[in-house]
Amino acid sequence: MNDISGGLSLADLFQTTGLAPQELLVIRHTLKPDGLRTRADAMGPNLLPYVREQGIQNSKVPATPPRFWLNFLATTGRRARFIIAHENHGEVLAERTQDRRFFDLQPTPVFAALADRLVIEWTKDAVNWAKTGDQATSMSVVEISDPSHVPFPGFDSLLVSFEELQAVITDDRYGQWRTALSSVQGIYLIADTSTGRLYVGKADGAERFLGRWSEYARNGHGGNVALRELATADARHRQHFQFSILQVFSPSAPSAQVDAAEAHFKRALLTRQFGMNLN
């Protein structure tokens, strides 16, 4: 039902993003000694192993949970702030125990632009900490704060996951990053954190780092043969990629200089022999 008072609800956000409520599970996490103990736990890598484990007798999460899980962190009263969304790829039956079940959850860019910005007010039955999207549509949107700008760390300190790269390319908070990445050319490194294999590439000419990395953010392989093969075998493998910069050149640097640097790093890091460079 539409809210004729002019207030914004989760139903409005679902509709705006094209998400069907039936695809969604909305979860309100609270800090507690035997779970997520601190905000850093909830906002960091400890959330995923915590939320993927659910009790078999847990009536809050459906026997067959929806595709997308929207995670919120309880703040004051019944309010909760959005953290991150996970995509549910089903229960991992091999891990099931007598009283616990485990789900294959993967980070997803769903609602990524609203991370740490969207605040909702939970329904009065806050004890029901997980609700299907259909049950959550009436929840009020209390706040969508202005995005805080993320300062560019410098080329020497830049280290981003694939998920973070997608935010860098699309999120307003990373405007400084896009300006910096569009201003220089150079050599970059992609590390597969699941295998340790490396790929050395170059971002040169008018494309520069921003143009080159935008391709990776869009399709996960940037047109590279070895990376495309990984994507064909498993479209989610891109989540293991980590991006960094090895050397920066001014826009006026000749292409021969950039090519020589790329060849040097391929030799130095043995990426032709043991990595993902095929030439």
C-alpha positions, 0 to 999 in steps of 0.5 A, spaced: 500 500 500 502 506 498 503 511 503 499 517 502 502 521 507 509 522 503 513 518 508 518 513 504 518 506 506 522 500 504 517 498 499 518 504 495 526 502 495 524 495 493 520 498 487 526 503 485 531 498 485 527 493 481 527 488 487 521 483 488 519 483 496 519 475 495 526 475 493 528 479 499 530 477 507 531 483 511 535 482 518 536 486 524 543 484 527 544 486 534 550 487 538 551 481 543 557 477 547 556 471 543 555 474 536 557 480 533 560 484 539 562 490 536 560 495 530 567 493 527 564 486 527 558 487 524 561 492 519 567 487 517 569 480 515 566 477 521 559 478 519 559 473 513 561 467 517 556 469 523 550 470 518 551 464 514 550 460 520 543 459 522 539 454 527 535 449 524 529 450 529 530 458 527 523 460 525 525 467 523 529 464 517 524 461 512 526 453 510 528 456 503 530 463 504 530 468 499 535 470 494 538 476 497 539 478 504 539 485 507 543 486 513 542 491 518 545 493 525 540 495 530 542 502 533 537 506 538 530 504 539 527 500 533 532 503 528 537 499 524 542 502 519 544 498 513 550 494 512 551 490 506 547 485 502 548 478 501 546 473 495 544 466 497 546 461 493 543 455 497 544 451 503 551 447 504 548 441 505 555 438 507 556 442 513 549 441 516 549 439 523 544 436 528 542 443 529 545 448 525 545 449 517 550 453 513 548 457 507 553 459 501 552 467 502 556 472 497 557 479 497 552 483 492 552 490 490 545 490 491 543 497 495 551 498 496 550 505 495 546 505 501 551 502 505 552 505 512 547 511 510 540 508 510 536 507 517 530 504 517 525 503 523 523 496 525 516 494 526 514 493 533 515 486 534 523 487 534 524 480 537 522 478 530 529 480 527 528 477 520 523 478 516 521 476 508 521 482 504 513 482 504 513 482 511 518 488 511 515 493 506 511 497 511 518 499 515 519 506 515 525 509 512 528 514 517 534 517 514 538 516 507 544 520 509 549 524 504 554 519 502 561 521 506 567 522 501 572 517 501 579 520 501 584 517 495 589 513 499 595 515 494 597 510 488 602 507 492 597 505 498 591 503 493 589 496 494 581 494 493 577 488 492 573 487 486 567 489 490 570 495 492 572 496 485 565 496 483 563 502 488 569 506 486 567 506 479 559 507 481 559 510 488 559 518 489 563 517 495 569 515 490 569 522 486 576 523 488 579 516 486 576 517 479 579 523 478 586 521 480 585 514 476 583 518 470 589 522 470 595 517 469 597 511 466 601 505 468 602 498 471 597 495 475 596 488 479 590 483 479 591 478 485 587 472 485 586 471 493 584 464 492 590 461 489 595 467 489 596 467 482 597 474 479 596 478 473 600 484 470 596 489 466 597 496 463 592 502 463 595 507 457 593 512 452 586 515 453 583 509 457 588 510 463 586 507 470 579 509 470 577 506 463 581 500 464 578 498 471 571 500 469 571 494 464 573 490 470 568 492 474 563 491 469 564 484 467 570 481 471 575 480 466 576 486 462 577 482 456 583 478 458 583 471 456 585 467 463 581 471 467 575 470 462 576 463 462 575 463 470 569 467 469 566 462 464 568 457 469 565 461 475 562 467 474 563 469 482 570 468 482 571 475 480 570 476 488 577 473 489 580 479 485 584 484 489 587 490 485 593 495 486 598 499 482 605 497 481 607 504 477 604 510 475 606 514 469 604 521 466 599 522 461 605 524 456 609 518 457 610 514 451 607 508 450 614 504 449 616 506 456 609 503 459 610 497 455 617 496 457 615 497 465 609 492 463 614 487 461 619 488 467 613 486 472 611 480 468 618 478 468 619 480 476 613 477 478 613 471 474 606 472 471 607 468 465 610 462 468 606 461 474 601 467 474 595 469 469 599 472 463 599 468 457 603 473 453 
